[in-house]
Amino acid sequence: MNPKNEDTIAMVRRIRDAQYEQIKDKSPEELIRYFREKSAMLMKQLEQKAEQRAGNAAKSH
């Protein structure tokens, strides 16, 4: 395995461990709310990036 793959694996493990610490004591209802909130935040970020790209594309033409 090359060093880049090892770095990626370590990064994924850190992310998973951190997320586990955040959710380990949550009830099923809390887990649903947690993941819905995270999903909504991600969707908002993606929409903002799409708007930025569209704005940049319009400016370049």
PDB file of N, CA, C and O in Angstrom:
ATOM      1  N   MET A   1       0.847  -1.174   0.000  1.00  0.00           N
ATOM      2  CA  MET A   1       0.000   0.000   0.000  1.00  0.00           C
ATOM      3  C   MET A   1       0.892   1.236   0.000  1.00  0.00           C
ATOM      4  O   MET A   1       1.894   1.290   0.713  1.00  0.00           O
ATOM      5  N   ASN A   2       0.523   2.218  -0.799  1.00  0.00           N
ATOM      6  CA  ASN A   2       1.370   3.407  -0.862  1.00  0.00           C
ATOM      7  C   ASN A   2       0.975   4.400   0.248  1.00  0.00           C
ATOM      8  O   ASN A   2      -0.116   4.307   0.810  1.00  0.00           O
ATOM      9  N   PRO A   3       1.865   5.341   0.552  1.00  0.00           N
ATOM     10  CA  PRO A   3       1.611   6.285   1.655  1.00  0.00           C
ATOM     11  C   PRO A   3       0.327   7.097   1.480  1.00  0.00           C
ATOM     12  O   PRO A   3      -0.333   7.426   2.466  1.00  0.00           O
ATOM     13  N   LYS A   4      -0.028   7.422   0.247  1.00  0.00           N
ATOM     14  CA  LYS A   4      -1.248   8.197   0.014  1.00  0.00           C
ATOM     15  C   LYS A   4      -2.472   7.398   0.452  1.00  0.00           C
ATOM     16  O   LYS A   4      -3.376   7.949   1.080  1.00  0.00           O
ATOM     17  N   ASN A   5      -2.510   6.107   0.127  1.00  0.00           N
ATOM     18  CA  ASN A   5      -3.618   5.251   0.553  1.00  0.00           C
ATOM     19  C   ASN A   5      -3.666   5.140   2.068  1.00  0.00           C
ATOM     20  O   ASN A   5      -4.746   5.155   2.659  1.00  0.00           O
ATOM     21  N   GLU A   6      -2.508   5.029   2.698  1.00  0.00           N
ATOM     22  CA  GLU A   6      -2.463   4.936   4.158  1.00  0.00           C
ATOM     23  C   GLU A   6      -2.992   6.206   4.796  1.00  0.00           C
ATOM     24  O   GLU A   6      -3.709   6.141   5.794  1.00  0.00           O
ATOM     25  N   ASP A   7      -2.648   7.372   4.233  1.00  0.00           N
ATOM     26  CA  ASP A   7      -3.159   8.638   4.741  1.00  0.00           C
ATOM     27  C   ASP A   7      -4.668   8.705   4.613  1.00  0.00           C
ATOM     28  O   ASP A   7      -5.354   9.175   5.521  1.00  0.00           O
ATOM     29  N   THR A   8      -5.183   8.237   3.493  1.00  0.00           N
ATOM     30  CA  THR A   8      -6.622   8.257   3.262  1.00  0.00           C
ATOM     31  C   THR A   8      -7.337   7.343   4.244  1.00  0.00           C
ATOM     32  O   THR A   8      -8.370   7.713   4.801  1.00  0.00           O
ATOM     33  N   ILE A   9      -6.800   6.176   4.453  1.00  0.00           N
ATOM     34  CA  ILE A   9      -7.391   5.227   5.396  1.00  0.00           C
ATOM     35  C   ILE A   9      -7.386   5.808   6.808  1.00  0.00           C
ATOM     36  O   ILE A   9      -8.376   5.688   7.530  1.00  0.00           O
ATOM     37  N   ALA A  10      -6.296   6.426   7.200  1.00  0.00           N
ATOM     38  CA  ALA A  10      -6.205   7.039   8.529  1.00  0.00           C
ATOM     39  C   ALA A  10      -7.214   8.181   8.670  1.00  0.00           C
ATOM     40  O   ALA A  10      -7.839   8.335   9.719  1.00  0.00           O
ATOM     41  N   MET A  11      -7.368   8.974   7.619  1.00  0.00           N
ATOM     42  CA  MET A  11      -8.320  10.079   7.653  1.00  0.00           C
ATOM     43  C   MET A  11      -9.750   9.556   7.813  1.00  0.00           C
ATOM     44  O   MET A  11     -10.515  10.086   8.620  1.00  0.00           O
ATOM     45  N   VAL A  12     -10.112   8.527   7.055  1.00  0.00           N
ATOM     46  CA  VAL A  12     -11.445   7.950   7.146  1.00  0.00           C
ATOM     47  C   VAL A  12     -11.671   7.399   8.558  1.00  0.00           C
ATOM     48  O   VAL A  12     -12.751   7.574   9.123  1.00  0.00           O
ATOM     49  N   ARG A  13     -10.690   6.756   9.113  1.00  0.00           N
ATOM     50  CA  ARG A  13     -10.813   6.210  10.470  1.00  0.00           C
ATOM     51  C   ARG A  13     -11.040   7.333  11.482  1.00  0.00           C
ATOM     52  O   ARG A  13     -11.870   7.192  12.381  1.00  0.00           O
ATOM     53  N   ARG A  14     -10.314   8.443  11.349  1.00  0.00           N
ATOM     54  CA  ARG A  14     -10.500   9.580  12.271  1.00  0.00           C
ATOM     55  C   ARG A  14     -11.913  10.144  12.162  1.00  0.00           C
ATOM     56  O   ARG A  14     -12.538  10.472  13.170  1.00  0.00           O
ATOM     57  N   ILE A  15     -12.411  10.254  10.931  1.00  0.00           N
ATOM     58  CA  ILE A  15     -13.763  10.770  10.719  1.00  0.00           C
ATOM     59  C   ILE A  15     -14.787   9.831  11.355  1.00  0.00           C
ATOM     60  O   ILE A  15     -15.701  10.280  12.046  1.00  0.00           O
ATOM     61  N   ARG A  16     -14.634   8.545  11.123  1.00  0.00           N
ATOM     62  CA  ARG A  16     -15.570   7.561  11.683  1.00  0.00           C
ATOM     63  C   ARG A  16     -15.526   7.564  13.209  1.00  0.00           C
ATOM     64  O   ARG A  16     -16.566   7.513  13.866  1.00  0.00           O
ATOM     65  N   ASP A  17     -14.329   7.624  13.760  1.00  0.00           N
ATOM     66  CA  ASP A  17     -14.202   7.627  15.224  1.00  0.00           C
ATOM     67  C   ASP A  17     -14.845   8.873  15.828  1.00  0.00           C
ATOM     68  O   ASP A  17     -15.521   8.792  16.854  1.00  0.00           O
ATOM     69  N   ALA A  18     -14.637  10.015  15.197  1.00  0.00           N
ATOM     70  CA  ALA A  18     -15.222  11.264  15.700  1.00  0.00           C
ATOM     71  C   ALA A  18     -16.747  11.204  15.613  1.00  0.00           C
ATOM     72  O   ALA A  18     -17.444  11.612  16.542  1.00  0.00           O
ATOM     73  N   GLN A  19     -17.258  10.694  14.496  1.00  0.00           N
ATOM     74  CA  GLN A  19     -18.701  10.599  14.352  1.00  0.00           C
ATOM     75  C   GLN A  19     -19.279   9.622  15.379  1.00  0.00           C
ATOM     76  O   GLN A  19     -20.333   9.884  15.960  1.00  0.00           O
ATOM     77  N   TYR A  20     -18.612   8.530  15.595  1.00  0.00           N
ATOM     78  CA  TYR A  20     -19.076   7.561  16.597  1.00  0.00           C
ATOM     79  C   TYR A  20     -19.181   8.220  17.962  1.00  0.00           C
ATOM     80  O   TYR A  20     -20.162   8.006  18.675  1.00  0.00           O
ATOM     81  N   GLU A  21     -18.191   9.013  18.338  1.00  0.00           N
ATOM     82  CA  GLU A  21     -18.216   9.691  19.632  1.00  0.00           C
ATOM     83  C   GLU A  21     -19.404  10.637  19.733  1.00  0.00           C
ATOM     84  O   GLU A  21     -19.970  10.804  20.813  1.00  0.00           O
ATOM     85  N   GLN A  22     -19.782  11.250  18.637  1.00  0.00           N
ATOM     86  CA  GLN A  22     -20.912  12.183  18.642  1.00  0.00           C
ATOM     87  C   GLN A  22     -22.257  11.468  18.769  1.00  0.00           C
ATOM     88  O   GLN A  22     -23.201  12.031  19.325  1.00  0.00           O
ATOM     89  N   ILE A  23     -22.357  10.254  18.269  1.00  0.00           N
ATOM     90  CA  ILE A  23     -23.664   9.603  18.201  1.00  0.00           C
ATOM     91  C   ILE A  23     -23.827   8.393  19.114  1.00  0.00           C
ATOM     92  O   ILE A  23     -24.923   7.837  19.190  1.00  0.00           O
ATOM     93  N   LYS A  24     -22.793   7.974  19.796  1.00  0.00           N
ATOM     94  CA  LYS A  24     -22.831   6.692  20.506  1.00  0.00           C
ATOM     95  C   LYS A  24     -23.923   6.588  21.564  1.00  0.00           C
ATOM     96  O   LYS A  24     -24.429   5.493  21.807  1.00  0.00           O
ATOM     97  N   ASP A  25     -24.299   7.686  22.195  1.00  0.00           N
ATOM     98  CA  ASP A  25     -25.289   7.631  23.276  1.00  0.00           C
ATOM     99  C   ASP A  25     -26.665   8.151  22.856  1.00  0.00           C
ATOM    100  O   ASP A  25     -27.530   8.363  23.706  1.00  0.00           O
ATOM    101  N   LYS A  26     -26.871   8.355  21.572  1.00  0.00           N
ATOM    102  CA  LYS A  26     -28.136   8.911  21.100  1.00  0.00           C
ATOM    103  C   LYS A  26     -29.193   7.817  20.943  1.00  0.00           C
ATOM    104  O   LYS A  26     -28.894   6.670  20.612  1.00  0.00           O
ATOM    105  N   SER A  27     -30.440   8.219  21.194  1.00  0.00           N
ATOM    106  CA  SER A  27     -31.570   7.316  20.987  1.00  0.00           C
ATOM    107  C   SER A  27     -31.844   7.231  19.482  1.00  0.00           C
ATOM    108  O   SER A  27     -31.314   8.031  18.710  1.00  0.00           O
ATOM    109  N   PRO A  28     -32.666   6.272  19.065  1.00  0.00           N
ATOM    110  CA  PRO A  28     -32.998   6.193  17.630  1.00  0.00           C
ATOM    111  C   PRO A  28     -33.588   7.504  17.093  1.00  0.00           C
ATOM    112  O   PRO A  28     -33.262   7.918  15.980  1.00  0.00           O
ATOM    113  N   GLU A  29     -34.445   8.149  17.872  1.00  0.00           N
ATOM    114  CA  GLU A  29     -35.031   9.417  17.441  1.00  0.00           C
ATOM    115  C   GLU A  29     -33.967  10.497  17.310  1.00  0.00           C
ATOM    116  O   GLU A  29     -34.001  11.293  16.371  1.00  0.00           O
ATOM    117  N   GLU A  30     -33.028  10.529  18.239  1.00  0.00           N
ATOM    118  CA  GLU A  30     -31.938  11.504  18.178  1.00  0.00           C
ATOM    119  C   GLU A  30     -31.026  11.248  16.984  1.00  0.00           C
ATOM    120  O   GLU A  30     -30.538  12.185  16.353  1.00  0.00           O
ATOM    121  N   LEU A  31     -30.803   9.975  16.682  1.00  0.00           N
ATOM    122  CA  LEU A  31     -29.983   9.627  15.515  1.00  0.00           C
ATOM    123  C   LEU A  31     -30.639  10.100  14.227  1.00  0.00           C
ATOM    124  O   LEU A  31     -29.971  10.636  13.342  1.00  0.00           O
ATOM    125  N   ILE A  32     -31.943   9.901  14.125  1.00  0.00           N
ATOM    126  CA  ILE A  32     -32.661  10.356  12.932  1.00  0.00           C
ATOM    127  C   ILE A  32     -32.527  11.870  12.802  1.00  0.00           C
ATOM    128  O   ILE A  32     -32.231  12.376  11.720  1.00  0.00           O
ATOM    129  N   ARG A  33     -32.743  12.593  13.896  1.00  0.00           N
ATOM    130  CA  ARG A  33     -32.628  14.051  13.865  1.00  0.00           C
ATOM    131  C   ARG A  33     -31.203  14.480  13.508  1.00  0.00           C
ATOM    132  O   ARG A  33     -31.009  15.402  12.716  1.00  0.00           O
ATOM    133  N   TYR A  34     -30.209  13.810  14.094  1.00  0.00           N
ATOM    134  CA  TYR A  34     -28.803  14.129  13.836  1.00  0.00           C
ATOM    135  C   TYR A  34     -28.487  13.996  12.339  1.00  0.00           C
ATOM    136  O   TYR A  34     -27.912  14.902  11.736  1.00  0.00           O
ATOM    137  N   PHE A  35     -28.868  12.862  11.751  1.00  0.00           N
ATOM    138  CA  PHE A  35     -28.536  12.638  10.346  1.00  0.00           C
ATOM    139  C   PHE A  35     -29.364  13.523   9.418  1.00  0.00           C
ATOM    140  O   PHE A  35     -28.883  13.918   8.355  1.00  0.00           O
ATOM    141  N   ARG A  36     -30.578  13.834   9.796  1.00  0.00           N
ATOM    142  CA  ARG A  36     -31.367  14.767   8.981  1.00  0.00           C
ATOM    143  C   ARG A  36     -30.745  16.154   8.998  1.00  0.00           C
ATOM    144  O   ARG A  36     -30.679  16.819   7.964  1.00  0.00           O
ATOM    145  N   GLU A  37     -30.285  16.597  10.175  1.00  0.00           N
ATOM    146  CA  GLU A  37     -29.639  17.912  10.266  1.00  0.00           C
ATOM    147  C   GLU A  37     -28.348  17.943   9.458  1.00  0.00           C
ATOM    148  O   GLU A  37     -28.089  18.911   8.743  1.00  0.00           O
ATOM    149  N   LYS A  38     -27.546  16.903   9.565  1.00  0.00           N
ATOM    150  CA  LYS A  38     -26.298  16.829   8.799  1.00  0.00           C
ATOM    151  C   LYS A  38     -26.589  16.829   7.298  1.00  0.00           C
ATOM    152  O   LYS A  38     -25.899  17.489   6.521  1.00  0.00           O
ATOM    153  N   SER A  39     -27.617  16.081   6.904  1.00  0.00           N
ATOM    154  CA  SER A  39     -27.991  16.021   5.498  1.00  0.00           C
ATOM    155  C   SER A  39     -28.446  17.386   5.000  1.00  0.00           C
ATOM    156  O   SER A  39     -28.073  17.804   3.904  1.00  0.00           O
ATOM    157  N   ALA A  40     -29.251  18.084   5.800  1.00  0.00           N
ATOM    158  CA  ALA A  40     -29.732  19.417   5.405  1.00  0.00           C
ATOM    159  C   ALA A  40     -28.563  20.384   5.263  1.00  0.00           C
ATOM    160  O   ALA A  40     -28.543  21.198   4.339  1.00  0.00           O
ATOM    161  N   MET A  41     -27.598  20.303   6.163  1.00  0.00           N
ATOM    162  CA  MET A  41     -26.427  21.175   6.074  1.00  0.00           C
ATOM    163  C   MET A  41     -25.637  20.889   4.802  1.00  0.00           C
ATOM    164  O   MET A  41     -25.199  21.818   4.123  1.00  0.00           O
ATOM    165  N   LEU A  42     -25.455  19.626   4.479  1.00  0.00           N
ATOM    166  CA  LEU A  42     -24.729  19.248   3.271  1.00  0.00           C
ATOM    167  C   LEU A  42     -25.463  19.732   2.022  1.00  0.00           C
ATOM    168  O   LEU A  42     -24.844  20.265   1.101  1.00  0.00           O
ATOM    169  N   MET A  43     -26.776  19.546   1.994  1.00  0.00           N
ATOM    170  CA  MET A  43     -27.553  19.988   0.835  1.00  0.00           C
ATOM    171  C   MET A  43     -27.438  21.503   0.653  1.00  0.00           C
ATOM    172  O   MET A  43     -27.333  21.991  -0.472  1.00  0.00           O
ATOM    173  N   LYS A  44     -27.458  22.233   1.750  1.00  0.00           N
ATOM    174  CA  LYS A  44     -27.326  23.697   1.672  1.00  0.00           C
ATOM    175  C   LYS A  44     -25.959  24.073   1.104  1.00  0.00           C
ATOM    176  O   LYS A  44     -25.860  24.954   0.250  1.00  0.00           O
ATOM    177  N   GLN A  45     -24.913  23.411   1.572  1.00  0.00           N
ATOM    178  CA  GLN A  45     -23.566  23.680   1.068  1.00  0.00           C
ATOM    179  C   GLN A  45     -23.467  23.373  -0.422  1.00  0.00           C
ATOM    180  O   GLN A  45     -22.870  24.143  -1.175  1.00  0.00           O
ATOM    181  N   LEU A  46     -24.043  22.260  -0.853  1.00  0.00           N
ATOM    182  CA  LEU A  46     -24.006  21.887  -2.261  1.00  0.00           C
ATOM    183  C   LEU A  46     -24.769  22.891  -3.119  1.00  0.00           C
ATOM    184  O   LEU A  46     -24.326  23.243  -4.212  1.00  0.00           O
ATOM    185  N   GLU A  47     -25.912  23.349  -2.623  1.00  0.00           N
ATOM    186  CA  GLU A  47     -26.686  24.352  -3.354  1.00  0.00           C
ATOM    187  C   GLU A  47     -25.894  25.653  -3.482  1.00  0.00           C
ATOM    188  O   GLU A  47     -25.887  26.277  -4.544  1.00  0.00           O
ATOM    189  N   GLN A  48     -25.231  26.059  -2.405  1.00  0.00           N
ATOM    190  CA  GLN A  48     -24.441  27.287  -2.443  1.00  0.00           C
ATOM    191  C   GLN A  48     -23.302  27.165  -3.451  1.00  0.00           C
ATOM    192  O   GLN A  48     -23.031  28.107  -4.195  1.00  0.00           O
ATOM    193  N   LYS A  49     -22.635  26.016  -3.481  1.00  0.00           N
ATOM    194  CA  LYS A  49     -21.546  25.815  -4.435  1.00  0.00           C
ATOM    195  C   LYS A  49     -22.068  25.818  -5.867  1.00  0.00           C
ATOM    196  O   LYS A  49     -21.425  26.358  -6.766  1.00  0.00           O
ATOM    197  N   ALA A  50     -23.232  25.216  -6.074  1.00  0.00           N
ATOM    198  CA  ALA A  50     -23.821  25.208  -7.420  1.00  0.00           C
ATOM    199  C   ALA A  50     -24.171  26.628  -7.846  1.00  0.00           C
ATOM    200  O   ALA A  50     -23.956  26.999  -9.000  1.00  0.00           O
ATOM    201  N   GLU A  51     -24.710  27.429  -6.922  1.00  0.00           N
ATOM    202  CA  GLU A  51     -25.031  28.818  -7.238  1.00  0.00           C
ATOM    203  C   GLU A  51     -23.766  29.608  -7.558  1.00  0.00           C
ATOM    204  O   GLU A  51     -23.757  30.429  -8.475  1.00  0.00           O
ATOM    205  N   GLN A  52     -22.702  29.360  -6.806  1.00  0.00           N
ATOM    206  CA  GLN A  52     -21.436  30.043  -7.060  1.00  0.00           C
ATOM    207  C   GLN A  52     -20.904  29.683  -8.445  1.00  0.00           C
ATOM    208  O   GLN A  52     -20.456  30.551  -9.194  1.00  0.00           O
ATOM    209  N   ARG A  53     -20.959  28.397  -8.776  1.00  0.00           N
ATOM    210  CA  ARG A  53     -20.480  27.957 -10.091  1.00  0.00           C
ATOM    211  C   ARG A  53     -21.307  28.588 -11.201  1.00  0.00           C
ATOM    212  O   ARG A  53     -20.767  29.023 -12.218  1.00  0.00           O
ATOM    213  N   ALA A  54     -22.613  28.634 -11.003  1.00  0.00           N
ATOM    214  CA  ALA A  54     -23.481  29.227 -12.018  1.00  0.00           C
ATOM    215  C   ALA A  54     -23.170  30.719 -12.167  1.00  0.00           C
ATOM    216  O   ALA A  54     -23.144  31.248 -13.278  1.00  0.00           O
ATOM    217  N   GLY A  55     -22.939  31.381 -11.054  1.00  0.00           N
ATOM    218  CA  GLY A  55     -22.585  32.796 -11.102  1.00  0.00           C
ATOM    219  C   GLY A  55     -21.250  33.024 -11.777  1.00  0.00           C
ATOM    220  O   GLY A  55     -21.103  33.959 -12.564  1.00  0.00           O
ATOM    221  N   ASN A  56     -20.283  32.190 -11.481  1.00  0.00           N
ATOM    222  CA  ASN A  56     -18.964  32.300 -12.111  1.00  0.00           C
ATOM    223  C   ASN A  56     -19.039  32.005 -13.607  1.00  0.00           C
ATOM    224  O   ASN A  56     -18.367  32.658 -14.406  1.00  0.00           O
ATOM    225  N   ALA A  57     -19.852  31.030 -13.982  1.00  0.00           N
ATOM    226  CA  ALA A  57     -19.999  30.689 -15.398  1.00  0.00           C
ATOM    227  C   ALA A  57     -20.665  31.843 -16.151  1.00  0.00           C
ATOM    228  O   ALA A  57     -20.288  32.147 -17.282  1.00  0.00           O
ATOM    229  N   ALA A  58     -21.643  32.475 -15.532  1.00  0.00           N
ATOM    230  CA  ALA A  58     -22.336  33.601 -16.176  1.00  0.00           C
ATOM    231  C   ALA A  58     -21.402  34.787 -16.328  1.00  0.00           C
ATOM    232  O   ALA A  58     -21.479  35.505 -17.325  1.00  0.00           O
ATOM    233  N   LYS A  59     -20.523  35.009 -15.362  1.00  0.00           N
ATOM    234  CA  LYS A  59     -19.578  36.123 -15.419  1.00  0.00           C
ATOM    235  C   LYS A  59     -18.527  35.916 -16.509  1.00  0.00           C
ATOM    236  O   LYS A  59     -18.051  36.880 -17.109  1.00  0.00           O
ATOM    237  N   SER A  60     -18.171  34.670 -16.760  1.00  0.00           N
ATOM    238  CA  SER A  60     -17.109  34.395 -17.728  1.00  0.00           C
ATOM    239  C   SER A  60     -17.595  34.456 -19.177  1.00  0.00           C
ATOM    240  O   SER A  60     -16.784  34.435 -20.103  1.00  0.00           O
ATOM    241  N   HIS A  61     -18.899  34.530 -19.374  1.00  0.00           N
ATOM    242  CA  HIS A  61     -19.431  34.586 -20.757  1.00  0.00           C
ATOM    243  C   HIS A  61     -19.765  35.955 -21.153  1.00  0.00           C
ATOM    244  O   HIS A  61     -20.220  36.180 -22.274  1.00  0.00           O
TER     245      HIS A  61
END
